[in-house]
Amino acid sequence: MSPSWNSLGPLLALCVPLALLVVGCVPTAWANARPQLIARLNEAMAWLAFVLAITAGLLGTLQGSTHTFTVASAALPAELGHLTLSIYLNALTIMMLLLVSFVGVVVSRYSKNYLAGDAQQGRFHKWLALTLASILSLIVSGNLLMFALAWIATSLSLHQLLMFYRKRPIAVLSAHKKFVASRISDASLLLAIVLIGSTLHTLEFERLFQLMAAFRGEMPMKLQIASYLIVLSAALKSAQFPLHGWLLQVMEAPTPVSALLHAGIVNAGAFLVIRMSPILSHSTGALVTLTLIGLVTLVLASLVMLTQTSVKVSLAWSTTAQMGFMLLECGLGLYSLAMLHLVAHSLYKAHAFLASGSAVDAFRAPALQASHKGFDLVRLIAALALGVTASLGIGSLLGVYWHGQDTLLVVGVILAVSMSQLVLQAATALGLVPALVMAGGMSALLCTTYFVLHALFDRLLLNSVLPVSGLAHTTYSVLVPVVSVTFVALLMMQQFLQASASPARFRLYVHLYNGLYVDVYVTRLLQKLWPVPQTNDIQLQGA
C-alpha cells in the first residue's frame, strides 16, 4: 500500500472532532441569537462526524494494522519525549470512535427539540459540540500528552453543560464537586505522564505498546507509581467510591447532558485503563487496587440503586455500579470483556436517559415491596445452581477452557448470578418449576450470545491491548475467590432486601436509600477544603 493510502484513515479520524469543533467555535452571543440555525448545524456536523468515523473505521479495518499519523511535533524538556498532534488508529480507536460519534448524533438530534424555546439554546449547542469534539479528540489521540489535554478539555466543556441552569443550587454544588474530582484526576494523569516520559522517553501510544510488549521483569519504580496514578485518575473520572456523589446529583442538568455523561464521558475512565494496558498489565498492585475500588463501588451502588424511587437517580446509581463493574473487569485483566461491557452499557444508558420522561409511568418503582413468601433460601440455591450449569456448561460447549484461568471463572460466576436473577424473577410469577424451564431456555440463549460476543471482542482487541503479565496470576488466585464470593453474597443480599419483611430489612433500607451517608461526609469535607465559590454567575459569564 502507498503511504497516502495508509494515512487516509487517520486523516479522516482527525476530521471527526474537527467537524464538531466548527460549531463549538461559534461565539455564544451569535449562537443564542440564531438558536434554530445552530441546532440544525450541530446536528448536521454530528452526522458528518459519524459518517467520517464509519469511513475511517472501514479504511482502518481494510488496512488491517495499527496506524499512527503525525501532523505536528514539538520536543519536550528533560527528555520526556514529544508533544505531537498525532492520530492513533487501531481496533480500540475505531470502536470508541463509532460509539461516541453515534451517541453524539442521537443526543444532538434529541437536544434540538428538547431545548427548543430556551433562551440559552444556542449556548447549549455550542458547548455540546465542544464537549463532543473534546471526547472524540481524546479517543483518536496518538500521544499521551495530547490525550491528557483532550481529557482536560472534555471536563471543562462538560462543566459548562452541567452549569447550564446556573441559578439552581444543587446544579452548582454537583458541578463544583465534579470540578474538584476532575482537577485531582487531571493532576494525577499529568504526573503519571511525566513519570512515564522520564522513564521511557516517549509519549507515543504505539511506541509505548512496543516497548512494554518487549518488557520483561519488574517495572521501574517510576512506572509503578505512574500505574497507581492512572488508576486514581480513572477512578475519579468514572465516579468511583468514595467520590461518586457528584454523578448522582447532576440530574439538574438537561436530560441530553445526563445521557451524554452517562453513555459516553463517564466511560473515559475505563477507556484510559484499556488504552494504558501496556503499562498497567505489568503492575499487579495497581490492578489489584483497581479491582478492589471497582468491587466496593459495585456492591454499594447495586444495593442503593434498589431503594431509589426517582427514575433518573436510580439510573445514576446504576451507572456508578456499571462503572465499578468495568473497572473490576479491567483490574482482572479482562480488557475485551470491559470493552464489550462499555459498548453495551453506553447504548443502553443513552436510550434509558433519553426515554426516562416517557418511561416514568411504566417504570417498575424499586420500592422494595416485600414478598409474602419471604426469603426462600431453597429457591435461591436452585436458581443459582441453574445459573452455574448454564454458564459453565455452555461456555465449555463453546470452547472456553476454564482450567487454570482464574479470571474466566469469575466471568462464569458473574454470569451464573445474572442467570439466577432471571430464574428468581420468573419464579415469583410462575412458580419454581415453570420458571426453571422458561429461564433455562433464556439463560442458554443469553450465555451463548455473551460468549460469542466475548470471543468476537477478544479477537478484535487482540493487538490493541497488552495481556496481564504472568506475575499477576499468583495474586489473582487469591483475589478471584474473593470477587466470586462477593457476587454470590450480593445476590443473597439483594434477595433479602426484596423478599424479607424483617425489621432489619427496613432499617437497612433507610440507610441504603441515603447511600450509607458517604457522600454527606465527603460534601462536608469538601466545603471546608474547597468550598463552592459564591460568585459562580459572575465568574462563568465569560466562559
C-alpha positions in Angstrom: 0.0 0.0 0.0 1.2 3.5 -0.7 1.9 5.9 2.2 -1.0 8.1 1.2 -3.4 5.2 1.5 -2.1 4.3 4.9 -2.6 7.9 6.1 -6.1 8.3 4.7 -7.8 6.5 7.6 -6.1 8.5 10.4 -6.7 11.8 8.5 -10.4 11.0 8.3 -10.3 10.2 12.0 -8.8 13.6 12.7 -11.6 15.2 10.8 -14.2 13.6 13.1 -13.6 16.0 16.1 -12.8 18.9 13.7 -16.3 18.7 12.3 -17.9 19.4 15.7 -15.2 21.9 16.6 -16.6 24.2 13.8 -19.9 24.5 15.8 -18.1 24.8 19.1 -16.1 27.9 18.0 -19.2 29.9 17.3 -19.5 32.9 19.7 -22.1 32.4 22.4 -24.0 35.7 21.6 -24.2 34.7 17.9 -25.4 31.2 18.8 -28.1 32.5 21.2 -29.3 34.9 18.5 -29.8 32.1 16.0 -30.8 29.1 18.1 -32.6 27.1 15.4 -29.7 27.5 13.0 -27.1 26.5 15.5 -29.2 23.5 16.5 -29.5 22.3 12.9 -25.8 23.0 12.3 -24.9 21.0 15.4 -27.0 18.0 14.2 -25.5 18.2 10.7 -21.9 18.3 12.0 -22.7 15.3 14.3 -24.0 13.3 11.3 -20.9 14.3 9.3 -18.6 13.2 12.2 -20.5 9.8 12.4 -20.1 9.3 8.6 -16.4 10.2 8.8 -16.0 7.8 11.7 -17.6 5.0 9.7 -15.3 5.7 6.7 -12.2 5.9 8.9 -13.2 2.6 10.6 -13.7 0.9 7.2 -10.3 2.1 6.0 -8.6 1.1 9.2 -10.2 -2.4 9.0 -9.1 -2.8 5.4 -5.5 -1.8 6.2 -5.6 -4.4 9.0 -3.0 -3.0 11.4 -2.2 -0.1 13.7 -1.5 3.2 12.1 -0.1 6.4 13.7 -0.2 9.6 11.6 1.7 12.7 12.9 0.6 16.2 11.9 3.0 18.2 14.0 5.6 17.6 16.7 7.4 19.6 19.4 10.2 18.3 21.7 9.6 18.4 25.5 12.2 19.3 28.0 14.1 16.8 30.2 13.9 14.1 27.6 10.2 13.5 28.2 9.6 12.8 24.6 7.5 14.9 22.2 4.1 16.6 22.3 2.7 15.5 18.9 -0.6 16.2 17.1 -0.9 12.6 16.1 -3.7 10.1 15.3 -3.6 6.5 16.6 -5.9 4.3 14.7 -6.4 0.7 15.9 -9.4 -1.5 16.7 -9.9 0.1 20.1 -9.9 3.6 18.5 -12.4 2.6 15.8 -14.8 1.0 18.2 -14.8 4.0 20.5 -15.0 6.5 17.6 -18.0 4.8 16.2 -19.7 4.5 19.6 -19.2 8.1 20.7 -20.0 9.7 17.3 -23.2 7.6 17.2 -24.2 8.7 20.7 -23.4 12.3 19.6 -25.8 12.1 16.7 -28.6 10.8 19.0 -28.0 13.4 21.7 -27.7 16.3 19.2 -30.9 15.3 17.4 -32.8 14.9 20.7 -31.5 18.3 22.0 -32.8 20.2 19.0 -36.4 19.6 20.2 -35.7 19.3 23.9 -34.1 22.8 24.2 -36.4 24.5 21.7 -37.6 27.8 23.0 -34.9 28.1 25.8 -33.2 31.5 25.8 -29.8 29.8 26.1 -30.4 27.1 23.4 -27.6 28.4 21.3 -25.1 28.3 24.1 -26.1 24.8 25.0 -25.4 23.5 21.4 -22.1 25.3 21.3 -20.9 23.6 24.5 -22.4 20.3 23.5 -20.4 20.4 20.2 -17.2 21.4 22.1 -17.7 18.5 24.6 -18.2 16.0 21.8 -15.2 17.4 19.9 -13.1 17.0 23.0 -14.0 13.4 23.8 -13.5 12.4 20.2 -10.1 14.1 20.2 -9.3 12.1 23.3 -10.2 8.9 21.5 -8.1 9.5 18.4 -5.1 10.9 20.2 -1.8 9.2 19.3 0.2 11.0 22.0 -0.3 10.6 25.8 0.1 14.4 26.5 -2.3 15.2 23.6 -4.7 12.6 25.3 -4.4 14.4 28.6 -5.1 17.9 27.1 -8.2 16.4 25.4 -9.1 14.8 28.8 -9.0 18.2 30.5 -10.8 19.9 27.7 -13.6 17.3 27.9 -14.1 18.0 31.6 -14.1 21.8 31.2 -16.6 21.7 28.4 -18.8 19.3 30.3 -18.7 21.7 33.3 -20.4 24.4 31.2 -23.2 21.9 30.3 -23.6 20.9 34.0 -23.9 24.5 34.9 -26.5 25.3 32.2 -29.0 26.2 34.9 -26.7 28.4 36.9 -29.3 29.6 39.5 -30.1 26.1 40.8 -28.0 25.5 44.0 -27.9 21.7 43.5 -26.6 22.1 40.0 -23.9 24.5 41.2 -22.9 22.1 44.0 -22.8 19.0 41.9 -20.8 20.7 39.2 -18.4 22.0 41.7 -17.9 18.5 43.2 -17.3 17.2 39.7 -14.9 20.0 39.0 -12.8 19.2 42.1 -12.7 15.5 41.4 -11.8 16.2 37.8 -8.9 18.5 38.7 -7.4 15.8 41.0 -7.9 13.3 38.2 -6.1 15.7 35.8 -3.2 16.3 38.1 -2.8 12.5 38.6 -2.8 11.9 34.9 -0.3 14.7 34.2 2.1 13.5 36.9 1.8 9.9 35.5 2.7 11.3 32.1 5.9 13.0 33.5 7.0 9.7 35.2 6.3 7.7 32.0 8.1 10.2 29.7 11.1 10.5 32.0 11.5 6.7 32.1 10.6 5.6 28.5 11.5 8.9 26.8 8.4 8.6 24.6 4.7 9.5 24.9 3.5 7.9 21.7 0.9 5.2 22.3 2.2 3.0 19.5 5.8 3.2 20.8 4.7 2.6 24.4 3.0 -0.5 23.3 6.1 -1.8 21.5 8.4 -1.1 24.4 6.1 -2.6 27.1 5.3 -5.7 24.9 9.0 -6.5 24.9 9.5 -5.7 28.6 10.3 -8.5 31.0 10.8 -8.5 34.7 9.6 -5.9 37.3 8.9 -2.4 36.3 10.9 0.6 37.5 9.6 2.4 40.5 8.6 5.5 38.4 6.3 3.3 36.2 4.9 1.6 39.2 3.9 5.0 40.7 2.5 6.0 37.3 0.3 3.0 37.3 -1.3 3.9 40.6 -1.8 7.5 39.4 -3.5 6.2 36.3 -5.8 4.1 38.4 -6.6 7.1 40.6 -7.3 9.3 37.6 -9.6 6.7 36.0 -11.5 6.0 39.3 -12.2 9.7 39.7 -13.3 10.1 36.1 -15.7 7.2 36.5 -17.2 8.3 39.8 -15.9 5.6 42.0 -16.3 5.2 45.7 -16.0 7.4 47.8 -16.1 10.4 45.4 -19.1 9.1 43.5 -21.6 11.6 44.8 -21.4 14.2 42.0 -22.7 11.7 39.4 -25.9 11.2 41.4 -26.6 15.0 41.7 -26.0 16.2 38.2 -29.7 15.5 37.3 -30.3 19.2 37.5 -28.7 19.5 34.1 -30.8 19.0 31.0 -31.6 15.3 30.1 -29.4 15.3 27.0 -26.4 16.2 29.2 -27.2 13.3 31.5 -27.4 11.0 28.5 -24.1 12.2 27.1 -22.4 12.0 30.5 -23.6 8.5 31.5 -23.4 7.0 28.0 -20.1 8.5 26.9 -17.9 10.7 29.1 -18.0 8.7 32.4 -16.7 5.8 30.4 -13.5 7.7 29.8 -12.0 6.2 32.9 -12.4 2.6 31.6 -11.1 3.8 28.2 -8.0 5.3 29.9 -7.3 2.0 31.7 -7.7 -0.1 28.5 -5.6 2.4 26.4 -2.9 2.2 29.1 -2.9 -1.6 29.4 0.7 -1.8 28.2 1.7 -0.1 31.5 -0.9 -1.4 33.9 -0.6 -5.0 32.8 2.9 -5.0 34.3 1.7 -3.6 37.7 0.0 -6.2 39.8 -0.5 -3.8 42.7 -2.2 -1.2 40.5 -4.5 -3.9 39.0 -5.5 -5.2 42.4 -6.2 -1.7 43.6 -8.4 -1.1 40.6 -10.2 -4.4 41.2 -11.0 -3.5 44.9 -12.1 0.0 44.0 -14.5 -1.3 41.4 -15.7 -4.1 43.6 -16.6 -1.8 46.6 -18.3 0.7 44.3 -20.3 -2.1 42.5 -21.6 -3.6 45.8 -22.6 -0.3 47.3 -24.2 1.2 44.2 -26.1 -2.0 43.2 -27.7 -2.2 46.6 -28.5 1.5 46.9 -30.0 1.5 43.4 -32.8 -0.8 44.5 -34.0 1.7 47.1 -34.3 4.7 44.8 -37.8 5.9 43.7 -36.6 8.6 41.2 -36.0 7.2 37.7 -33.0 9.3 36.9 -31.4 8.9 40.3 -31.8 5.1 40.0 -30.2 5.2 36.6 -27.3 7.3 38.0 -26.7 4.7 40.7 -26.9 2.1 38.0 -24.2 3.9 36.1 -22.0 4.1 39.2 -22.4 0.3 39.6 -21.6 -0.4 36.0 -18.5 1.8 36.0 -17.3 -0.2 39.1 -18.0 -3.4 37.2 -16.0 -2.2 34.2 -13.0 -1.2 36.3 -13.3 -4.5 38.1 -13.1 -6.3 34.8 -10.1 -4.2 33.8 -8.4 -4.9 37.1 -8.7 -8.6 36.4 -7.1 -8.1 33.0 -10.4 -8.8 31.2 -10.0 -5.9 28.8 -12.0 -7.2 26.0 -14.9 -8.0 28.4 -14.7 -4.5 29.8 -14.9 -3.1 26.2 -17.9 -5.2 25.4 -19.5 -4.0 28.7 -18.6 -0.4 27.8 -20.3 -0.6 24.4 -23.4 -2.3 25.7 -23.8 0.0 28.7 -23.3 3.2 26.6 -26.1 2.2 24.1 -28.4 1.1 26.9 -27.9 4.1 29.1 -28.2 6.7 26.3 -31.6 5.2 25.5 -32.6 4.9 29.2 -32.0 8.6 29.9 -33.5 10.0 26.7 -36.6 7.8 27.3 -36.8 8.5 31.0 -39.5 11.1 30.7 -41.9 8.7 28.9 -40.9 5.7 31.0 -41.9 7.2 34.4 -45.4 5.7 34.3 -44.3 2.3 33.2 -41.2 2.1 35.3 -41.3 -0.5 38.0 -40.7 1.6 41.1 -37.9 -0.1 43.0 -39.5 0.5 46.4 -38.7 -3.0 47.7 -42.1 -4.4 48.1 -41.8 -7.4 50.3 -42.9 -10.8 49.1 -45.5 -12.7 51.2 -43.4 -15.8 50.7 -40.5 -14.3 52.4 -36.8 -15.1 51.8 -36.7 -18.6 50.2 -33.1 -20.0 50.5 -34.1 -23.2 48.7 -35.4 -21.3 45.7 -32.2 -19.1 45.7 -29.9 -22.1 45.7 -31.9 -23.8 42.9 -31.7 -20.7 40.8 -28.0 -20.3 41.4 -27.4 -23.9 40.5 -29.2 -23.5 37.2 -27.1 -20.3 36.5 -23.8 -22.1 37.2 -24.9 -25.0 35.0 -25.9 -22.7 32.1 -22.8 -20.5 32.4 -20.1 -23.2 32.8 -21.8 -25.8 30.6 -22.5 -23.5 27.7 -19.1 -21.9 28.0 -17.4 -25.3 27.8 -19.5 -26.3 24.8 -18.4 -23.1 23.0 -14.7 -23.9 23.6 -14.0 -21.9 26.8 -11.1 -23.6 28.7 -11.8 -23.0 32.4 -8.9 -24.9 34.0 -6.1 -22.7 35.2 -7.9 -19.5 34.0 -8.9 -17.9 37.3 -10.3 -14.7 35.8 -12.5 -16.6 33.4 -14.0 -18.4 36.4 -15.1 -15.0 37.7 -16.9 -14.4 34.5 -18.6 -17.7 34.9 -19.7 -16.9 38.4 -21.0 -13.4 37.4 -23.0 -15.0 34.6 -24.4 -17.6 36.9 -25.5 -14.8 39.3 -27.1 -12.9 36.4 -28.9 -16.0 35.2 -30.2 -16.9 38.7 -31.8 -13.4 38.8 -33.9 -14.3 35.7 -35.0 -17.6 37.4 -36.0 -15.8 40.6 -38.0 -13.2 38.8 -39.8 -15.8 36.7 -40.4 -18.0 39.8 -42.2 -15.1 41.6 -44.8 -15.0 38.8 -44.9 -18.6 37.5 -43.7 -20.9 40.3 -40.4 -22.6 40.5 -40.8 -25.5 38.0 -42.2 -23.5 35.1 -39.7 -20.8 35.9 -36.8 -23.3 35.6 -38.0 -24.4 32.2 -38.5 -20.8 30.8 -35.5 -19.3 32.4 -33.4 -22.2 31.5 -34.0 -21.6 27.8 -33.5 -17.9 28.2 -30.3 -18.4 30.2 -28.9 -20.7 27.4 -29.6 -18.0 24.8 -28.1 -15.2 26.8 -25.0 -17.2 27.8 -24.5 -18.3 24.1 -24.8 -14.6 23.0 -22.4 -13.4 25.7 -19.7 -16.0 24.9 -19.9 -15.3 21.2 -19.6 -11.6 21.7 -16.8 -12.0 24.2 -14.9 -14.1 21.7 -15.5 -11.5 19.0 -14.3 -8.6 21.1 -11.3 -10.7 22.2 -10.4 -11.2 18.6 -10.9 -7.5 17.7 -8.8 -6.2 20.5 -6.0 -8.8 20.1 -3.4 -6.3 19.0 -4.8 -3.3 20.8 -4.3 -4.3 24.5 -1.5 -6.0 26.3 -2.4 -9.1 28.3 -1.6 -9.1 32.0 1.9 -10.3 32.9 2.4 -13.7 34.5 3.4 -12.0 37.8 -0.3 -11.2 38.4 -1.6 -14.8 38.3 -0.4 -15.7 41.8 -2.2 -12.7 43.2 -5.4 -13.5 41.2 -5.5 -17.0 42.7 -6.4 -15.2 46.0 -8.4 -12.3 44.6 -10.7 -14.3 42.3 -12.3 -16.3 45.1 -12.9 -13.0 47.0 -14.6 -11.5 44.0 -16.7 -14.6 43.3 -17.9 -14.9 46.9 -18.8 -11.2 46.9 -21.0 -11.6 43.9 -22.9 -14.5 45.4 -23.2 -12.6 48.7 -24.5 -9.6 46.7 -27.2 -11.8 45.1 -28.3 -13.1 48.5 -28.4 -9.5 49.9 -30.5 -8.3 47.0 -33.0 -11.1 47.5 -33.1 -10.5 51.2 -33.9 -6.8 50.6 -36.6 -7.6 48.1 -38.2 -10.6 49.8 -37.7 -10.2 53.6 -40.2 -8.4 55.8 -38.0 -8.3 58.9 -37.3 -5.1 60.9 -33.6 -5.4 60.0 -34.5 -5.2 56.3 -36.5 -1.9 56.8 -33.6 -0.4 58.9 -31.1 -1.3 56.2 -33.4 0.1 53.5 -33.3 3.6 55.2 -29.5 3.6 55.3 -29.1 2.4 51.8 -31.7 4.9 50.5 -29.3 7.6 51.8 -26.2 5.9 50.2 -24.9 5.0 53.7 -24.3 8.8 54.1 -20.9 8.6 52.4 -21.5 11.5 50.1 -22.8 13.6 53.0 -19.4 13.4 54.8 -17.5 13.9 51.6 -19.5 17.0 50.8 -19.0 18.5 54.2 -15.2 17.9 54.0 -15.1 19.4 50.5 -16.9 22.5 51.7 -14.2 23.0 54.3 -11.3 22.3 52.0 -12.5 23.7 48.7 -15.9 25.5 49.2 -18.3 26.3 46.4 -17.5 29.8 45.0 -20.1 32.3 45.9 -19.7 34.2 42.6 -20.4 31.4 40.1 -22.6 33.5 37.9 -20.1 36.3 37.6 -17.1 34.0 37.1 -18.8 31.9 34.4 -20.4 34.6 32.3 -17.3 34.9 30.1 -16.7 31.2 29.7 
